[in-house]
Amino acid sequence: MLSKKIKELYLTNKKEKDKILHMDTSQLGAIAKWYRSCRMGYITEVSQIPSAISVLLYDRLENGSFYEYVMCLDNKIVDYSEKSKVDSLQRLVTFVINKHLYHEDQDLSLPYKYSSGLFESVNTIDEYLNLNKVNENDVLPNLSMVDWASYNKTKTRDRFKRPLKKFRSSIAQAKYKIEKQKQEGIHHYFPVSNNYPLPFWAMK
């Protein structure tokens, strides 16, 4: 609907405009109907996406050794003190977001330990943060991540509380929800063809 409205306002070619305005929208309507029946319900608004990304990163860094084992990799996440585990992880997540998702640094990498003859060895969060600086020159920030790109101990802890609670409860229910959606999919077939990527549980 928004796309049609924009084209109606700004397209100057009358034939092209008429073609757009009389386009059959039944397929879009079918997708909307499918989504209402089969949505998971974890994210219901675009504004929730940054917090979802943040807690996924938190979980990834908190359980780094498990994920590396599953993926058969030798990488290890930098060490953090168990005594200040929550603050350390939130500080680390904030840095990764600021560097890669807010300022879009192209040197993508999770905060792994490493040793090299050219650089200092990196084993802890402090060493990692000291060696890896955010380059703010000539980069337009991604404003959708602005609330998650700065660290303040009290504010950051408060910011993480609700999303982490939601994420952990949702993970516990994930298997049940996916099975439920598979059953929904039996009665509500995904209406798009042409190699469009399907949700995990969707049926065609």
Secondary structure, 3 states (H helix, E strand, C coil): CHHHHHHHHHCCCHHHHHHHHCCCCHHHHHHHHHHHHHCCCCCCCHHHHHHHHHHHHHHHHHCHHHHHHHCCCCCCECECCHHHHHHHHHHHHHHHHHHHHHCCCCCCCCCECECCCCCCCECEHHHHHHHCCCCCCCCCCCHHHHHHCCCCHHHHHHHHHHHHHHHHHHHHHHHHHHHHHHHHHHHCCCCCCCCCCCCCCCCC
